[in-house]
């Protein structure tokens, strides 16, 4: 009897261990990121899919040039011919070998900035757009804070050469890139793999330095990218990629070497593409609240969700639409307003004695009182 009990116990124990091990093996593992800071966001929804020290202040190096490029595109004229100053020509680091006095179209400088990481191009752009590097830095900081919501960023130059006061975060860089990618001119330059460069003293073919973009490290769906390196920042990388409904932005900062930088980026993108998708609520989609209020979306709303996940929506009486996942977690809150509802409310108020009707009633009542008073006065006069 004891032998049978022991045997049964062993079977139960082994079965438990087996199923426990199977569950562990089936669990989805989060990417193991070795870079000090990293983030992955859905560019359409802005939602964070993965984050490691996303709010930690870091030195960005040349990924700074993403911010410089979108600011110059929006504030400058791409057809302007920029005269290169001595300061621009003498800028240290990676270069497109500009010569003092040379004139170059602003668009060509932006291509040299993003593709070949030209620090000299960055200085020339800054001086042309804002008058000086220092003024450009102030303008750029205000721009990324206001337009992209990058509140933990402070740039002191347009190119990313080290300065202890030149910093950002992985989260802010993702926001800046998300904003920049809305601009077609930026997207075109950001995705450009190579181009002929004819300078005053340098003729060559520029090749983008992002190895995943140009195919040296194969990966399906890469749409743009910018790398950076200075000793203090080590390796930094911003990458954009698209597959199906999903547009991703991956940022890694302070990787010890290039292999780590690209391996971490691949792990981030795999995490997004393998496990998530973007749901779209079209402009005009209507939702009803429990109190009978009915509102419609004035703009499309995008929500990042797990693949195959069914979403639920609820509209509160305060006009806030809450979108939740299957496990009840809140994915997005959207404040929506519908002018037609407000107009309808005004009409209903008028029908129920709104301001215009109340004015009419007051005048009518005032007329009756005046008429009665006049009749009484006439009667008294006759009695006299």
C-alpha positions in Angstrom: 0.0 0.0 0.0 2.8 2.4 1.0 4.6 1.6 -2.3 1.4 2.5 -4.3 1.1 5.8 -2.4 4.7 6.6 -3.0 4.3 5.8 -6.7 1.2 8.0 -7.0 3.0 10.8 -5.2 5.9 10.6 -7.6 3.6 10.7 -10.6 1.8 13.7 -9.3 5.1 15.5 -8.5 6.6 14.8 -11.9 3.4 15.9 -13.7 3.4 19.1 -11.7 7.0 19.8 -12.5 6.4 19.0 -16.2 3.4 21.4 -16.6 5.2 24.1 -14.5 8.2 23.8 -16.8 6.0 23.9 -19.9 4.3 27.0 -18.7 7.6 28.7 -18.0 8.9 27.6 -21.4 5.8 29.0 -23.1 6.0 32.4 -21.3 6.9 35.3 -23.6 10.3 36.6 -22.7 11.0 40.3 -22.7 14.0 41.4 -24.7 17.3 41.4 -22.9 18.7 44.8 -23.6 22.3 45.5 -22.7 22.4 49.2 -23.7 22.1 51.5 -20.6 18.9 53.1 -22.0 16.3 52.0 -24.6 12.7 52.5 -25.6 10.3 51.1 -28.3 7.2 53.0 -29.2 4.4 52.7 -31.7 4.8 55.8 -33.9 1.0 56.0 -34.6 -0.3 55.8 -31.1 2.7 57.1 -29.2 2.3 54.2 -26.8 5.4 52.7 -25.2 5.9 48.9 -25.9 9.2 48.5 -24.1 11.3 50.8 -21.9 14.6 50.5 -20.0 15.7 53.7 -18.2 13.7 55.7 -20.8 13.7 58.8 -18.6 17.4 58.7 -17.7 19.4 61.7 -18.9 22.0 60.6 -21.5 24.4 62.1 -23.9 22.9 61.6 -27.4 25.9 62.2 -29.8 24.8 62.5 -33.4 21.2 61.4 -33.0 20.9 65.1 -32.0 20.8 65.7 -35.8 17.3 64.3 -36.0 16.1 67.3 -34.1 18.3 69.7 -36.0 16.9 68.4 -39.3 13.2 68.6 -38.6 13.6 72.1 -37.1 15.5 73.3 -40.2 13.0 71.7 -42.5 10.1 73.5 -40.8 11.8 76.9 -40.2 14.0 77.2 -43.3 13.6 77.2 -47.1 15.1 74.1 -48.6 16.1 76.0 -51.8 18.1 78.6 -49.8 21.8 78.7 -50.7 23.8 78.6 -47.4 27.2 80.3 -47.3 29.6 78.3 -45.2 31.4 80.2 -42.5 34.9 79.6 -41.1 33.4 78.2 -37.9 31.3 75.7 -39.9 34.2 74.6 -42.0 36.4 74.1 -39.0 33.9 72.1 -37.0 35.6 69.0 -35.7 34.5 65.4 -36.1 32.6 63.7 -38.9 32.5 66.0 -41.9 31.3 66.5 -45.5 34.4 68.7 -45.9 32.7 72.1 -46.5 35.0 74.9 -47.4 34.8 78.5 -46.0 32.9 80.7 -48.5 31.3 77.7 -50.3 27.5 78.0 -50.9 25.4 74.9 -50.6 21.6 74.4 -50.9 20.0 73.9 -47.5 18.5 70.6 -48.6 21.9 69.3 -49.6 23.3 70.2 -46.2 20.4 68.3 -44.5 21.3 65.2 -46.6 24.9 65.5 -45.6 23.8 66.0 -42.0 21.7 62.9 -41.7 23.4 60.5 -44.2 27.1 61.3 -43.5 26.6 62.8 -40.1 28.4 66.0 -41.1 29.1 68.1 -38.1 30.2 71.0 -40.4 26.8 70.8 -42.1 25.1 71.0 -38.8 27.0 74.2 -37.9 26.2 75.8 -41.3 22.5 74.9 -40.9 22.4 76.4 -37.4 24.0 79.7 -38.5 21.8 80.0 -41.5 18.5 79.3 -39.7 19.1 81.1 -36.4 22.1 83.4 -37.0 24.4 81.5 -34.6 24.9 78.1 -33.0 24.0 79.5 -29.6 20.8 81.0 -30.8 20.0 77.9 -32.7 20.4 75.7 -29.6 17.9 77.9 -27.7 15.4 77.8 -30.6 15.8 74.1 -30.9 15.2 73.4 -27.2 12.0 75.5 -27.3 10.9 73.7 -30.5 11.3 70.1 -29.3 9.6 70.9 -26.0 6.6 72.6 -27.6 6.1 70.5 -30.7 7.4 67.0 -29.6 6.8 67.2 -25.8 10.5 66.6 -25.1 10.7 68.2 -21.7 13.9 66.5 -20.4 16.1 67.6 -23.3 18.7 70.4 -23.5 20.8 70.8 -26.6 23.8 73.2 -26.8 24.7 72.5 -30.4 23.2 71.2 -33.7 25.4 68.1 -34.1 25.9 66.3 -30.8 29.6 66.9 -30.1 30.0 66.4 -26.3 29.0 69.1 -23.9 28.1 68.2 -20.3 25.0 70.4 -20.7 23.9 68.7 -24.0 21.6 65.8 -23.0 18.3 64.1 -23.7 16.5 60.8 -22.8 15.6 57.8 -24.9 11.9 58.7 -24.3 12.4 62.3 -25.6 14.4 61.1 -28.6 11.5 58.7 -29.5 9.1 61.6 -29.2 11.3 63.9 -31.4 11.6 61.2 -34.0 7.8 60.5 -33.9 7.2 64.2 -34.6 9.8 64.4 -37.3 8.4 61.3 -39.1 5.1 63.2 -39.7 7.0 65.3 -42.2 7.4 63.9 -45.7 10.7 65.8 -46.5 12.2 64.5 -43.3 11.1 60.9 -44.0 12.5 61.1 -47.5 16.0 62.2 -46.3 15.9 59.9 -43.3 15.4 56.9 -45.5 17.9 57.8 -48.2 20.6 55.2 -48.5 23.1 56.9 -50.7 23.6 59.9 -53.0 26.3 61.6 -55.1 28.0 64.5 -53.3 29.8 67.2 -55.3 31.5 69.7 -53.0 34.0 72.4 -53.8 36.8 70.1 -52.8 35.2 66.7 -52.2 33.4 64.5 -54.8 32.1 61.2 -53.5 29.1 59.0 -53.0 27.6 59.4 -49.5 26.3 56.2 -47.9 24.0 56.2 -44.9 25.9 55.0 -41.8 22.9 53.0 -40.4 23.8 49.5 -41.3 20.3 48.0 -40.9 18.9 50.7 -43.3 21.5 50.0 -46.1 21.2 46.2 -45.7 24.5 45.4 -44.2 22.5 44.0 -41.3 19.4 42.5 -43.0 16.0 43.3 -41.3 12.7 43.6 -43.0 10.9 46.9 -42.9 13.6 49.4 -41.9 12.4 52.9 -43.0 15.1 55.2 -41.6 17.7 55.7 -38.9 20.5 57.7 -37.4 23.5 56.5 -35.4 25.9 58.4 -33.1 29.1 58.1 -31.2 31.3 60.2 -28.9 33.4 58.7 -26.1 31.1 60.0 -23.4 27.9 58.8 -25.0 29.3 55.6 -26.5 27.0 54.2 -29.3 23.5 55.6 -29.8 21.0 54.6 -32.4 17.5 55.6 -33.6 15.7 53.3 -36.0 12.3 53.5 -37.6 10.6 50.4 -39.2 7.2 49.5 -40.6 5.3 46.2 -41.2 1.6 46.0 -41.8 -0.3 48.3 -39.5 2.6 48.8 -37.1 5.1 51.7 -37.4 7.9 51.4 -34.7 10.6 53.7 -33.4 13.4 52.1 -31.5 16.0 54.1 -29.5 19.1 52.6 -27.8 21.6 54.8 -25.9 25.1 54.0 -24.5 25.8 50.7 -26.0 29.4 49.5 -25.5 29.9 48.6 -29.1 28.1 48.6 -32.5 27.3 44.9 -32.3 25.4 45.5 -29.0 23.7 48.6 -30.5 22.3 46.7 -33.4 21.5 43.5 -31.5 19.5 45.5 -29.0 17.7 47.3 -31.8 16.8 44.1 -33.5 15.5 42.7 -30.2 13.3 45.7 -29.7 11.8 45.6 -33.2 11.2 41.9 -32.9 9.3 42.5 -29.6 7.1 45.0 -31.4 6.4 43.2 -34.6 6.0 39.7 -33.1 3.6 40.7 -30.3 1.7 43.8 -31.2 -0.5 45.6 -33.7 -2.1 48.9 -34.1 -5.9 49.3 -34.0 -7.5 52.3 -35.7 -10.7 54.2 -34.8 -11.7 56.3 -37.7 -12.7 59.9 -37.7 -16.4 60.1 -37.2 -16.6 56.9 -35.1 -19.5 57.5 -32.6 -19.7 56.3 -29.0 -22.6 56.5 -26.5 -22.4 57.1 -22.7 -24.7 55.6 -20.2 -26.4 58.9 -19.7 -27.4 59.0 -23.3 -24.6 61.4 -24.4 -23.4 60.6 -27.9 -20.0 61.9 -29.2 -18.0 61.2 -32.3 -14.2 61.4 -32.9 -13.0 64.5 -34.6 -9.6 62.8 -35.4 -8.5 59.2 -35.9 -7.4 57.4 -32.8 -4.7 54.7 -32.8 -4.2 52.2 -30.1 -1.4 49.7 -29.7 -2.6 46.3 -28.6 -1.4 42.7 -28.3 -1.9 40.7 -31.5 -5.5 39.4 -31.7 -6.6 41.2 -28.5 -10.2 42.4 -28.4 -10.6 45.9 -27.1 -13.5 47.5 -25.2 -14.6 51.1 -25.2 -16.6 53.2 -22.7 -17.6 56.8 -22.9 -18.0 58.7 -19.6 -20.4 61.6 -19.0 -17.3 63.8 -19.0 -16.6 63.1 -22.6 -13.6 60.9 -22.0 -13.4 57.7 -24.1 -11.5 54.9 -22.4 -10.2 52.0 -24.4 -9.2 48.9 -22.5 -7.5 45.6 -23.2 -8.9 42.2 -22.5 -7.4 42.1 -19.0 -9.0 45.4 -18.2 -5.8 47.4 -18.4 -6.3 51.0 -19.7 -4.6 51.5 -23.0 -5.7 55.0 -23.9 -8.0 57.8 -22.7 -9.2 60.3 -25.3 -11.1 63.5 -24.5 -13.6 63.9 -27.4 -16.0 66.8 -28.2 -18.7 67.0 -30.7 -19.8 70.5 -31.9 -23.1 69.1 -33.1 -24.0 68.0 -29.6 -23.2 71.4 -28.2 -25.4 73.0 -30.9 -28.1 70.6 -30.2 -27.9 71.4 -26.5 -28.3 75.1 -27.3 -31.4 74.4 -29.4 -32.8 72.2 -26.7 -32.2 74.9 -24.1 -34.0 77.4 -26.4 -36.9 75.1 -26.8 -37.2 74.7 -23.1 -37.0 78.4 -22.3 -33.5 79.3 -23.2 -32.1 82.9 -23.1 -33.9 84.0 -26.3 -37.4 82.6 -25.2 -37.0 84.1 -21.7 -36.4 87.5 -23.2 -39.5 87.2 -25.3 -41.6 86.2 -22.3 -40.3 89.1 -20.2 -41.2 91.6 -23.0 -44.6 90.1 -23.3 -45.2 90.3 -19.6 -43.9 93.8 -19.4 -46.3 94.8 -22.2 -49.3 93.4 -20.3 -48.3 95.2 -17.1 -47.8 98.5 -19.1 -51.2 98.1 -20.8 -52.9 97.5 -17.4 -51.2 100.5 -15.9 -52.3 102.7 -18.8 -55.9 101.5 -18.6 -55.9 102.3 -14.8 -54.5 105.8 -15.4 -57.2 106.5 -18.1 -59.9 105.4 -15.7 -58.7 107.6 -12.9 -58.5 110.6 -15.2 -62.2 110.1 -16.2 -63.2 110.0 -12.6 -61.6 113.3 -12.0 
